């Protein structure tokens, strides 16, 4: 078995990508209510600060910061995935067991990146917010409902038309 090395920084800020096994699925946005509740529950049991998030049909990106002496993001992500699956089953979603009886909806692992500095933080927040445009779900960031972008707009951090295609003038167009 491969021995994965994970970066562990106490109180660190991390960027994560969690992906469904079925990349054609829309389960995450179709059951956004259950996903949000699972995240809230994990945050209550194992606190963290959620800086930014985007939920796509088949994957999600989280940017979160752990409490000062804490390095255990893996337990949070494991609990989050498990609570979402449990809620799906309770809601009557057909969940087939995967290997060893576990629900087979999530990819087994996740992508993690330790945020190094303010510039890295800003780049990853921008990446998260632009993701729905990148994947062709919308033309403007503001049109994707499952994103912390809307909180950034409400707080006056970003303008509502940030990174959209509308009104974009290209160099050389006269």
Secondary structure, DSSP 8 states (H G I E B T S, - for coil): ---------TT-EEEEEEEBS-TT--HHHHTHHHHHHHHHHHHHHS-EEEEEEEE-SSEEEEEEEE-TT---HHHHHHHHHHHHHHHHHHTT----B-GGG-B-SB-SS-EEEE--SHHHHHHHHHHHHHHHHHTTS-SSGGG-SSBTHHHHHHTTSS-TTTT-STT---TT--
